[in-house]
Amino acid sequence: MSDSNDSVCVDMETIYLGGKEHHVKTGRGSVSVIVYGDQDKPALVTYPDLALNHVSCFQGLFFCPEAASLLLHNFCIYHISPPGHELGAAAVCPDDDEPSVDDLADQILEVLNYFGLGAVMCMGVTAGAYILTLFAMKYRERVVGLILVSPLCKAPSWTEWFYNKVISNLLYYYGMCGLLKDCLLQRYFSKEVRGGIEVPESDIVQACRRVKDGPSDSNDFSVSQLLDERQSINVLRFLEALNRRPDITNGLKSLRCRTLIFVGDSSPFHSESLHMTSKLDRRYSALVEVQACGSMVTEEQPHAMLIPMEYFLMGYGLYRPSQLTGSPRSPLSPSCISPELLSPESMGLKLKPIKTRI
């Protein structure tokens, strides 16, 4: 690794959607980091799934008022995008070395060192969950907790490897074409959201398909660029790194940070998330299965994450701001909800009886 004083610097800063964007140079290329909140607070680092960024992967969660109050009250948010996945990113030079998953994990360390961060909380979705788990295994002293959504931990199966190769060929020859978008939407969302012959697509899927045409609404602008704006070579490089990822199952027992896992029961990675949970130390881990949901729980059913996250963060002495306690709209206010509505079935959740240490 290059010396951190030489390998990391800030190229520029721009104000974006209330956060400040830092383009941070590391020894493995430039990384976009969006910083929200008071930097004196503990850090929450996020990492998105393939072909996504912080807007397209986490805005559903952070647009929930209760989730935003819980997270922004307790954390300063550092949204890290995979190389070339930030909004407005240019195509990566084809001559640049392709990063490995270890390189991407090491980039996170360099970013943390630049901002002067110590141990951080991490939240990742699918591919991002794998990168953050790998980071936590390599640098255990830098992670206090993991919130993982539909995570990966094994090397690609032959089925996944072949499927990823099909996507790679589509990216290489046709770019972000309609067929490729269909493949990615299957990765992200449940069939109920994607629709079918008799059921129309949901608004979120239609927004993912929409061609960038300069919409006037700022939120619509962010989501409409979800797939169309992605540079195909940038997505291809991240996908190739994922397709070469090693199995990290054997290292999961060595994790000593608390881990909260969410997975939709319609996710293509449902069985792998269950496998990962079974390999974690049960004293430090918990699993929440979300019914009728795909991989991207943060966008499809973000409300299902609220109560489990609140109880998870209580183990760190972190709570909601007191002024929201009496809010009748808040699903985090047990006093405002009849007890039977707090059952897992009513919440659309299947809770596994895995003990956590508080």
C-alpha atoms as one frame of an Amber mdcrd trajectory, in Angstrom:
protein
   0.000   0.000   0.000   1.220   3.458  -0.786   1.857   5.824   2.060  -1.448
   7.403   3.023  -0.046  10.916   2.890   0.713  10.421  -0.802  -2.179   8.243
  -1.913  -5.159  10.182  -0.580  -6.168  13.742  -1.253  -9.312  15.709  -2.025
  -9.682  16.777  -5.635 -12.860  18.784  -5.232 -15.957  19.253  -3.135 -19.469
  19.987  -4.366 -22.707  20.424  -2.506 -25.144  17.687  -3.540 -28.628  17.077
  -2.134 -27.663  18.545   1.220 -24.416  16.552   1.453 -20.892  17.392   0.472
 -19.246  15.287  -2.221 -15.556  14.507  -1.895 -13.672  12.943  -4.780 -10.948
  11.179  -2.844  -7.872   9.835  -4.597  -6.609   6.551  -3.219  -3.818   4.254
  -4.266  -6.436   2.262  -6.185  -8.211   5.083  -7.989 -10.627   7.885  -7.198
 -13.601   7.308  -4.905 -16.687   9.470  -4.509 -17.757   9.992  -0.896 -20.922
  11.926  -0.017 -20.859  13.178   3.571 -24.108  14.029   5.364 -24.386  15.400
   8.867 -22.168  16.467  11.737 -18.685  15.008  11.327 -18.207  15.088  15.099
 -20.743  12.259  15.383 -19.906   8.552  14.978 -19.565   7.479  11.344 -21.940
   5.283   9.357 -20.362   4.091   6.084 -22.611   2.822   3.286 -21.730   0.845
   0.146 -24.296   0.067  -2.619 -24.940  -2.894  -4.873 -23.814  -3.354  -8.464
 -24.675  -0.467 -10.862 -26.105   1.608  -7.995 -24.944   4.520  -5.885 -26.022
   6.105  -2.619 -29.057   7.781  -4.200 -30.436   4.772  -6.040 -29.659   2.268
  -3.268 -30.361   4.131  -0.011 -32.696   7.044  -0.749 -35.805   4.959   0.026
 -34.458   4.285   3.521 -33.225   7.809   4.182 -36.436   9.351   2.823 -38.351
   7.602   5.616 -38.603  10.361   8.249 -38.244   7.932  11.148 -35.196   6.195
   9.658 -33.593   9.505   8.771 -34.134  10.823  12.294 -32.736   7.632  13.839
 -29.628   7.533  11.645 -28.860  11.232  11.220 -29.464  11.889  14.918 -26.763
   9.375  15.825 -24.381   9.329  12.864 -22.567  11.297  10.249 -23.217   9.391
   7.010 -20.375   8.600   4.599 -21.802   7.229   1.338 -18.995   5.511  -0.598
 -19.677   4.682  -4.255 -17.832   1.934  -6.134 -15.360   3.459  -8.619 -17.247
   5.091 -11.478 -20.710   4.577  -9.936 -21.302   8.115  -8.646 -23.726  10.434
 -10.441 -22.093  12.051 -13.458 -19.124   9.672 -13.428 -17.038   9.516 -16.588
 -16.026   6.207 -18.137 -12.974   4.655 -16.489  -9.917   4.362 -18.718  -9.871
   0.812 -20.167  -6.100   0.647 -19.645  -6.423   1.044 -15.873  -5.938  -2.101
 -13.824  -9.180  -3.795 -12.851  -9.684  -3.674  -9.072 -10.187  -6.800  -7.021
 -12.594  -7.032  -4.104  -9.573  -6.720  -1.807  -8.625  -3.483  -3.568 -12.123
  -2.129  -3.020 -11.994  -3.061   0.668  -8.596  -1.391   1.002 -10.016   1.758
  -0.614 -12.430   2.007   2.304  -9.499   1.965   4.727  -7.818   4.812   2.855
 -11.035   6.833   2.858 -11.450   6.324   6.606  -7.864   7.351   7.202  -8.317
  10.519   5.171 -11.356  11.622   7.156  -9.620  10.689  10.392 -12.242   8.095
  11.300 -11.633   5.338  13.804 -14.090   2.457  14.203 -17.254   2.896  12.117
 -20.698   1.383  11.639 -21.199  -0.097   8.146 -24.288  -0.629   5.982 -24.098
  -2.430   2.613 -26.429  -4.009   0.068 -25.555  -7.325  -1.657 -22.221  -6.616
  -3.415 -21.649  -3.683  -1.070 -22.408  -5.954   1.882 -19.705  -8.350   0.689
 -17.138  -5.538   0.355 -17.916  -4.207   3.834 -17.828  -7.688   5.380 -14.455
  -8.295   3.759 -13.287  -4.927   5.099 -14.479  -5.878   8.592 -12.583  -9.165
   8.398  -9.354  -7.510   7.237  -9.526  -4.545   9.613 -11.540  -5.737  12.588
 -10.550  -2.811  14.781 -12.113  -0.348  12.303 -15.682  -1.746  12.389 -18.038
  -1.635  15.379 -21.092  -3.065  13.625 -22.473  -4.329  10.318 -25.956  -3.783
   8.881 -26.083  -6.018   5.818 -28.880  -6.265   3.265 -29.088  -9.474   1.183
 -25.356 -10.096   1.692 -22.961 -12.388  -0.155 -20.178 -14.404   1.434 -19.448
 -17.345  -0.880 -17.612 -17.426  -4.174 -19.994 -17.305  -7.152 -21.803 -20.553
  -7.862 -21.612 -21.855 -11.406 -25.106 -20.481 -11.995 -24.220 -17.011 -10.729
 -20.874 -17.060 -12.540 -22.574 -17.899 -15.854 -25.316 -15.317 -15.262 -22.710
 -12.646 -14.518 -20.844 -13.583 -17.693 -24.035 -13.036 -19.689 -24.411  -9.603
 -18.096 -20.730  -8.871 -18.805 -21.195  -9.651 -22.487 -24.292  -7.462 -22.656
 -22.375  -4.620 -21.037 -19.404  -5.050 -23.364 -21.324  -5.279 -26.641 -24.581
  -3.386 -26.016 -24.036  -1.153 -22.982 -26.969  -0.400 -20.673 -29.561  -1.987
 -22.977 -33.122  -2.984 -22.114 -32.300  -6.661 -21.622 -29.499  -5.779 -19.241
 -31.846  -3.587 -17.208 -34.265  -6.508 -16.945 -31.454  -8.667 -15.549 -30.520
  -6.028 -12.984 -34.140  -5.431 -11.967 -34.484  -9.160 -11.268 -31.423  -8.859
  -9.057 -32.866  -5.920  -7.104 -36.630  -6.370  -6.805 -39.272  -8.998  -6.142
 -41.660 -10.187  -8.843 -44.497  -8.313  -7.142 -42.694  -5.011  -7.708 -41.446
  -5.851 -11.203 -44.979  -6.709 -12.328 -46.014  -8.951 -15.185 -48.579  -9.457
 -17.901 -51.571  -8.673 -15.681 -49.871  -6.583 -13.000 -48.251  -3.278 -14.007
 -44.739  -2.410 -12.896 -44.430  -0.390  -9.727 -43.374   3.256  -9.841 -39.893
   2.417  -8.595 -39.257  -0.044 -11.442 -40.638   2.386 -14.015 -38.285   5.025
 -12.646 -35.389   2.609 -13.038 -36.218   2.084 -16.710 -36.805   5.718 -17.569
 -34.443   7.333 -20.049 -32.804  10.495 -18.769 -34.781  13.369 -20.269 -34.135
  16.194 -17.864 -37.074  15.901 -15.421 -37.697  18.922 -13.304 -38.204  17.296
  -9.901 -34.890  16.785  -8.098 -35.814  13.418  -6.560 -37.173  12.172  -9.884
 -33.953  13.282 -11.503 -31.908  11.203  -9.109 -33.896   8.007  -9.554 -34.441
   8.301 -13.294 -30.702   8.124 -13.804 -30.500   4.898 -11.816 -29.416   2.734
 -14.729 -29.332   4.962 -17.814 -26.554   7.132 -16.446 -24.233   4.282 -15.552
 -21.171   3.934 -17.767 -21.160   0.333 -18.956 -17.400  -0.114 -18.572 -17.570
   1.065 -14.949 -20.301  -1.431 -14.134 -18.400  -4.143 -16.011 -15.250  -3.621
 -13.930 -17.173  -3.903 -10.661 -19.007  -6.984 -11.925 -15.758  -8.672 -12.968
 -14.324  -8.042  -9.494 -17.417  -9.643  -7.942 -17.200 -12.616 -10.274 -13.647
 -13.259  -9.028 -14.497 -12.859  -5.353 -13.232 -15.530  -2.944 -15.301 -17.418
  -0.397 -15.006 -15.621   2.956 -17.197 -18.036   4.926 -14.335 -19.365   7.034
 -13.488 -15.897   8.283 -16.980 -15.034   9.483 -16.507 -16.658  12.892 -13.609
 -14.299  13.526 -15.883 -11.249  13.346 -16.496  -9.774  16.769 -18.634  -6.827
  15.712 -22.416  -7.167  16.033 -24.152  -7.929  12.746 -27.751  -7.339  11.669
 -28.801  -9.006   8.404 -31.897  -8.196   6.345 -32.952 -10.292   3.366 -36.088
 -10.387   1.252 -37.592 -13.837   0.926 -37.822 -13.281  -2.863 -34.179 -12.263
  -3.185 -31.985 -14.346  -5.528 -29.462 -14.259  -2.683 -31.858 -15.426   0.037
 -30.199 -18.811   0.559 -26.735 -17.262   0.642 -27.837 -14.755   3.280 -29.177
 -17.626   5.401 -25.891 -19.483   4.894 -23.939 -16.428   6.016 -26.099 -16.041
   9.120 -25.529 -19.685  10.050 -21.747 -19.157   9.931 -21.685 -16.035  12.082
 -21.240 -16.173  15.835 -24.813 -16.280  17.124 -23.883 -14.210  20.145 -23.285
 -11.232  17.892 -25.699 -11.670  14.966 -29.392 -11.497  14.078 -31.424 -12.116
  10.933 -34.579 -10.408   9.692 -36.381 -11.959   6.719 -38.741  -9.557   4.952
 -41.707 -11.164   3.247 -42.674 -10.374  -0.366 -39.458  -8.447  -0.922 -36.438
  -8.732  -3.197 -32.792  -8.016  -2.465 -32.985  -4.250  -2.102 -34.971  -3.964
   1.125 -33.701  -0.386   1.495 -35.828   0.638  -1.502 -38.635  -1.912  -1.692
 -39.629  -2.131   1.977 -37.486   0.322   3.973 -40.131   0.572   6.711 -39.423
  -3.077   7.579 -35.918  -2.068   8.660 -36.905   0.585  11.174 -37.752  -1.326
  14.349 -34.983  -3.963  13.984 -32.431  -1.192  13.396 -33.634   0.721  16.411
 -33.224  -2.272  18.711 -29.885  -3.095  17.113 -28.568   0.430  17.747 -29.826
   0.354  21.340 -27.000  -2.103  21.958 -24.618   0.792  21.292 -26.527   3.234
  23.477 -28.003   4.983  20.416 -31.632   6.053  20.390 -34.171   8.076  18.488
 -34.377  11.799  19.299 -36.756  12.229  22.210 -38.930  14.818  20.470 -40.245
  12.130  18.107 -41.404   9.831  20.893 -45.019  10.927  20.669 -45.280  11.034
  16.893 -48.408   9.139  15.832 -46.835   8.556  12.394 -43.726   6.921  13.707
 -43.573   3.105  13.510 -40.805   3.393  16.087 -43.277   4.530  18.770 -44.667
   1.405  20.494 -46.978   3.550  22.652 -48.820   4.631  19.493 -49.343   1.106
  18.152 -51.495  -1.665  19.544 -49.404  -4.665  20.703 -50.853  -7.080  18.158
 -49.632  -4.845  15.329 -46.051  -5.277  16.541 -46.108  -9.016  15.845 -43.668
 -10.196  13.142 -46.561 -11.390  10.983 -48.254  -7.995  11.058 -44.999  -6.297
  10.154 -44.457  -8.648   7.220 -41.327 -10.077   8.858 -40.023 -13.507   9.733
 -37.711 -13.139  12.700 -35.153 -15.859  13.315 -34.577 -16.632  17.039 -30.911
 -15.697  16.976 -29.546 -14.177  20.160 -27.711 -10.872  20.097 -25.431  -9.498
  22.738 -26.418  -6.092  24.096
